[in-house]
Amino acid sequence: MSEQTECNCQKTKERSEKEYKDLINRLNRIEGQVRGIKGMVERDVYCIDILVQVAAVNAALNSFNKLLLSNHIKTCVTKDIQEGKEETVDELVTVLQKLMK
């Protein structure tokens, strides 16, 4: 579906075409919002106006995280638990703790 970037990830996940497109579309919108904020800074836009846009980006990222996490639990976590891979629950707890900081 897409070229993978290098990371220290050892696991991969095949996503349905619908899930892939939804995630990419959300990321493209977020990327556009961030570019818009950069442009606002470059144009010396009033601080409050920029902060409002930053809040919108944060909300969009949170929405992205919720969708990705939901898909992860419904697919990867469920599959691993069914296969007896209990360490996946620990991994999920760890990532939830990071997300809730």
Residue frames as a rotation matrix with the C-alpha (Angstrom) as fourth column:
MET 1
0.558 0.830 0.000 0.00
0.830 -0.558 0.000 0.00
0.000 0.000 -1.000 0.00
SER 2
0.931 -0.317 0.182 2.76
-0.297 -0.946 -0.131 2.46
0.213 0.068 -0.975 0.84
GLU 3
0.126 -0.960 -0.251 6.50
0.156 0.269 -0.951 2.57
0.980 0.080 0.183 1.15
GLN 4
0.824 0.148 -0.547 7.46
0.540 0.090 0.837 1.96
0.173 -0.985 -0.005 4.77
THR 5
0.493 -0.695 0.523 9.79
-0.565 -0.713 -0.416 4.40
0.662 -0.090 -0.744 6.45
GLU 6
-0.231 -0.674 -0.702 12.62
0.237 0.660 -0.713 3.02
0.944 -0.331 0.007 8.51
CYS 7
0.351 0.255 0.901 11.98
-0.809 -0.402 0.429 2.56
0.471 -0.880 0.065 12.21
ASN 8
-0.737 -0.628 0.248 12.92
-0.657 0.580 -0.483 0.26
0.159 -0.519 -0.840 15.01
CYS 9
0.231 0.925 0.301 9.57
-0.926 0.304 -0.224 -1.49
-0.299 -0.227 0.927 14.66
GLN 10
-0.844 -0.484 0.231 9.73
-0.411 0.860 0.303 -5.26
-0.345 0.161 -0.925 14.59
LYS 11
-0.348 0.815 0.464 6.04
0.576 0.576 -0.580 -5.80
-0.740 0.066 -0.669 13.97
THR 12
-0.967 0.189 -0.174 4.02
-0.255 -0.635 0.729 -4.73
0.027 0.749 0.662 10.98
LYS 13
-0.339 0.917 0.208 0.30
0.211 0.290 -0.934 -4.65
-0.917 -0.273 -0.292 10.26
GLU 14
-0.896 0.185 0.403 -1.54
0.399 -0.058 0.915 -5.03
0.193 0.981 -0.022 7.03
ARG 15
-0.580 0.720 -0.381 -4.44
-0.120 -0.539 -0.834 -2.62
-0.806 -0.438 0.399 6.90
SER 16
0.114 0.708 0.697 -7.55
0.847 0.297 -0.440 -2.82
-0.519 0.641 -0.566 4.80
GLU 17
-0.498 -0.262 0.826 -7.70
0.763 -0.585 0.275 -0.35
0.411 0.767 0.492 1.94
LYS 18
0.473 0.774 0.422 -10.45
0.391 -0.613 0.687 1.57
0.790 -0.160 -0.592 3.77
GLU 19
0.796 -0.224 -0.562 -8.47
0.538 -0.160 0.827 1.81
-0.275 -0.961 -0.007 7.03
TYR 20
-0.236 -0.959 0.154 -5.32
0.908 -0.161 0.387 2.82
-0.347 0.231 0.909 5.16
LYS 21
-0.322 0.161 0.933 -7.07
0.641 -0.688 0.340 5.55
0.697 0.707 0.119 3.17
ASP 22
0.749 0.661 0.041 -8.85
0.388 -0.488 0.782 6.90
0.537 -0.570 -0.622 6.25
LEU 23
0.551 -0.617 -0.562 -5.61
0.656 -0.097 0.749 7.14
-0.516 -0.781 0.351 8.26
ILE 24
-0.472 -0.770 0.429 -3.68
0.868 -0.318 0.382 8.71
-0.158 0.553 0.818 5.37
ASN 25
0.034 0.563 0.826 -6.46
0.578 -0.685 0.443 11.23
0.815 0.463 -0.349 4.67
ARG 26
0.907 0.290 -0.305 -6.49
0.406 -0.409 0.817 12.28
0.112 -0.865 -0.489 8.33
LEU 27
0.180 -0.930 -0.320 -2.70
0.733 -0.090 0.675 12.63
-0.656 -0.356 0.665 8.37
ASN 28
-0.433 -0.294 0.852 -2.78
0.852 -0.444 0.279 14.68
0.296 0.846 0.443 5.16
ARG 29
0.530 0.691 0.491 -5.31
0.415 -0.717 0.561 17.06
0.739 -0.094 -0.667 6.72
ILE 30
0.827 -0.280 -0.488 -3.19
0.446 -0.203 0.872 17.36
-0.343 -0.938 -0.043 9.87
GLU 31
-0.209 -0.952 0.221 -0.08
0.895 -0.095 0.435 18.01
-0.394 0.289 0.873 7.78
GLY 32
-0.165 0.238 0.957 -1.94
0.684 -0.671 0.285 20.76
0.710 0.702 -0.052 5.95
GLN 33
0.864 0.503 -0.017 -3.05
0.333 -0.546 0.769 22.30
0.377 -0.670 -0.639 9.24
VAL 34
0.456 -0.776 -0.435 0.55
0.635 -0.059 0.771 22.31
-0.624 -0.628 0.466 10.53
ARG 35
-0.452 -0.593 0.666 1.76
0.890 -0.350 0.292 23.95
0.060 0.725 0.686 7.31
GLY 36
0.305 0.674 0.673 -0.99
0.512 -0.712 0.481 26.53
0.803 0.197 -0.562 7.79
ILE 37
0.899 -0.035 -0.437 0.25
0.402 -0.328 0.855 27.27
-0.173 -0.944 -0.281 11.31
LYS 38
-0.104 -0.995 0.007 3.78
0.849 -0.085 0.522 27.69
-0.519 0.060 0.853 9.99
GLY 39
-0.330 0.051 0.943 2.46
0.759 -0.579 0.297 30.17
0.561 0.814 0.152 7.45
MET 40
0.756 0.646 0.108 0.65
0.417 -0.602 0.681 32.06
0.505 -0.470 -0.724 10.21
VAL 41
0.544 -0.651 -0.529 3.89
0.570 -0.176 0.803 32.38
-0.616 -0.738 0.276 12.17
GLU 42
-0.420 -0.750 0.511 5.72
0.882 -0.203 0.426 33.53
-0.216 0.629 0.747 9.03
ARG 43
-0.169 0.465 0.869 3.02
0.556 -0.684 0.473 36.19
0.814 0.563 -0.143 8.47
ASP 44
-0.954 -0.288 0.081 3.19
0.085 -0.520 -0.850 37.39
0.287 -0.804 0.521 12.09
VAL 45
-0.036 0.999 -0.021 -0.42
0.044 0.023 0.999 36.44
0.998 0.035 -0.045 12.77
TYR 46
0.038 0.170 0.985 -1.75
-0.878 -0.465 0.114 37.27
0.478 -0.869 0.131 16.24
CYS 47
-0.823 -0.549 0.149 -0.77
-0.541 0.674 -0.503 34.69
0.176 -0.495 -0.851 18.90
ILE 48
-0.348 0.762 0.546 -4.33
-0.497 0.344 -0.796 33.80
-0.795 -0.549 0.259 19.92
ASP 49
0.541 0.556 -0.631 -5.27
-0.819 0.175 -0.547 32.97
-0.194 0.813 0.549 16.33
ILE 50
-0.207 -0.706 -0.677 -2.28
-0.706 0.587 -0.396 30.65
0.677 0.396 -0.620 16.07
LEU 51
-0.852 -0.111 0.512 -3.08
-0.491 0.510 -0.706 29.01
-0.183 -0.853 -0.488 19.41
VAL 52
0.162 0.976 0.147 -6.62
-0.706 0.218 -0.674 28.28
-0.690 0.005 0.724 18.22
GLN 53
0.532 -0.019 -0.847 -5.21
-0.763 0.424 -0.488 26.52
0.368 0.906 0.211 15.16
VAL 54
-0.622 -0.775 -0.108 -2.73
-0.600 0.561 -0.570 24.56
0.503 -0.290 -0.814 17.30
ALA 55
-0.499 0.533 0.683 -5.65
-0.587 0.372 -0.719 23.40
-0.637 -0.760 0.127 19.46
ALA 56
0.572 0.723 -0.387 -7.41
-0.764 0.296 -0.574 22.21
-0.300 0.624 0.721 16.29
VAL 57
0.051 -0.650 -0.758 -4.30
-0.684 0.530 -0.501 20.21
0.727 0.544 -0.418 15.29
ASN 58
-0.825 -0.338 0.452 -4.12
-0.565 0.475 -0.675 18.67
0.013 -0.812 -0.583 18.76
ALA 59
0.007 0.918 0.396 -7.78
-0.662 0.301 -0.686 17.66
-0.749 -0.257 0.611 18.51
ALA 60
0.617 0.178 -0.767 -7.16
-0.764 0.369 -0.529 16.15
0.188 0.912 0.364 15.06
LEU 61
-0.415 -0.836 -0.359 -4.17
-0.620 0.549 -0.561 14.17
0.666 -0.010 -0.746 16.37
ASN 62
-0.678 0.243 0.694 -6.22
-0.582 0.399 -0.709 12.93
-0.449 -0.884 -0.130 19.32
SER 63
0.447 0.887 -0.111 -8.94
-0.730 0.290 -0.619 11.83
-0.517 0.358 0.778 16.92
PHE 64
0.276 -0.467 -0.840 -6.35
-0.736 0.459 -0.497 10.03
0.618 0.755 -0.218 14.79
ASN 65
-0.755 -0.616 0.225 -4.98
-0.594 0.497 -0.633 8.29
0.279 -0.611 -0.741 17.91
LYS 66
-0.242 0.755 0.610 -8.45
-0.668 0.326 -0.669 7.17
-0.704 -0.569 0.425 18.97
LEU 67
0.678 0.500 -0.538 -9.15
-0.731 0.385 -0.563 5.68
-0.075 0.776 0.627 15.55
LEU 68
-0.021 -0.790 -0.613 -5.77
-0.644 0.480 -0.596 3.94
0.765 0.382 -0.519 15.34
LEU 69
-0.783 -0.259 0.566 -6.06
-0.621 0.389 -0.680 2.62
-0.044 -0.884 -0.465 18.89
SER 70
0.157 0.934 0.321 -9.57
-0.742 0.326 -0.586 1.34
-0.652 -0.146 0.744 18.28
ASN 71
0.660 0.027 -0.750 -8.47
-0.663 0.491 -0.566 -0.46
0.353 0.871 0.342 15.12
HIS 72
-0.407 -0.903 -0.135 -5.45
-0.659 0.393 -0.641 -1.88
0.632 -0.172 -0.755 16.97
ILE 73
-0.583 0.242 0.776 -7.56
-0.671 0.394 -0.628 -3.29
-0.458 -0.887 -0.067 19.79
LYS 74
0.464 0.886 0.014 -10.15
-0.686 0.370 -0.627 -4.75
-0.560 0.281 0.779 17.40
THR 75
0.781 -0.200 -0.591 -7.52
-0.423 0.527 -0.737 -6.46
0.459 0.826 0.327 15.24
CYS 76
-0.093 -0.970 -0.227 -4.00
-0.380 0.245 -0.892 -6.91
0.920 0.004 -0.391 16.62
VAL 77
-0.598 -0.151 0.787 -4.80
-0.799 0.027 -0.601 -7.15
0.069 -0.988 -0.137 20.33
THR 78
0.418 0.850 0.321 -7.82
-0.832 0.500 -0.238 -9.43
-0.363 -0.168 0.917 19.83
LYS 79
0.700 -0.204 -0.684 -5.85
-0.388 0.695 -0.605 -11.73
0.599 0.689 0.408 17.52
ASP 80
-0.356 -0.934 -0.008 -2.87
-0.446 0.178 -0.877 -11.94
0.821 -0.309 -0.480 19.87
ILE 81
-0.369 0.293 0.882 -5.04
-0.900 0.126 -0.418 -12.69
-0.234 -0.948 0.217 22.89
GLN 82
0.730 0.679 -0.070 -6.81
-0.666 0.685 -0.295 -15.45
-0.152 0.262 0.953 20.96
GLU 83
0.539 -0.625 -0.565 -3.38
-0.142 0.594 -0.792 -16.86
0.830 0.507 0.231 20.11
GLY 84
0.785 -0.147 -0.602 -2.34
0.597 0.438 0.671 -16.74
0.165 -0.887 0.432 23.77
LYS 85
-0.255 -0.897 0.361 0.10
0.709 -0.427 -0.561 -13.85
0.657 0.113 0.745 23.41
GLU 86
0.563 0.562 -0.606 -0.64
0.823 -0.318 0.471 -12.21
0.072 -0.764 -0.641 26.76
GLU 87
-0.376 -0.798 -0.471 2.33
0.784 -0.545 0.297 -9.82
-0.493 -0.258 0.831 26.44
THR 88
-0.533 0.263 0.804 0.20
0.589 -0.566 0.576 -7.81
0.607 0.781 0.146 24.02
VAL 89
0.617 0.771 -0.161 -1.94
0.628 -0.358 0.692 -6.68
0.475 -0.528 -0.704 26.95
ASP 90
0.281 -0.613 -0.738 1.16
0.735 -0.357 0.576 -5.34
-0.617 -0.705 0.350 28.71
GLU 91
-0.714 -0.537 0.450 2.17
0.696 -0.469 0.543 -3.55
-0.081 0.701 0.709 25.50
LEU 92
-0.040 0.813 0.581 -1.31
0.600 -0.445 0.665 -2.00
0.799 0.375 -0.470 25.28
VAL 93
0.724 0.277 -0.631 -1.21
0.689 -0.330 0.645 -0.85
-0.029 -0.902 -0.430 28.91
THR 94
-0.202 -0.903 -0.380 2.21
0.752 -0.391 0.531 0.75
-0.628 -0.178 0.757 28.34
VAL 95
-0.742 -0.070 0.667 1.05
0.586 -0.551 0.594 2.65
0.326 0.831 0.450 25.25
LEU 96
0.360 0.921 0.149 -2.13
0.631 -0.358 0.688 3.79
0.687 -0.154 -0.710 27.00
GLN 97
0.477 -0.273 -0.836 -0.02
0.758 -0.354 0.548 5.19
-0.445 -0.895 0.038 29.85
LYS 98
-0.650 -0.759 0.041 2.07
0.647 -0.525 0.553 7.13
-0.398 0.386 0.832 27.32
LEU 99
-0.473 0.546 0.692 -1.03
0.580 -0.398 0.711 8.46
0.663 0.737 -0.128 25.57
MET 100
0.558 0.798 -0.225 -2.56
0.661 -0.263 0.703 9.63
0.502 -0.541 -0.675 28.85
LYS 101
-0.294 -0.737 -0.609 0.41
0.932 -0.361 -0.013 11.80
-0.211 -0.572 0.793 29.92
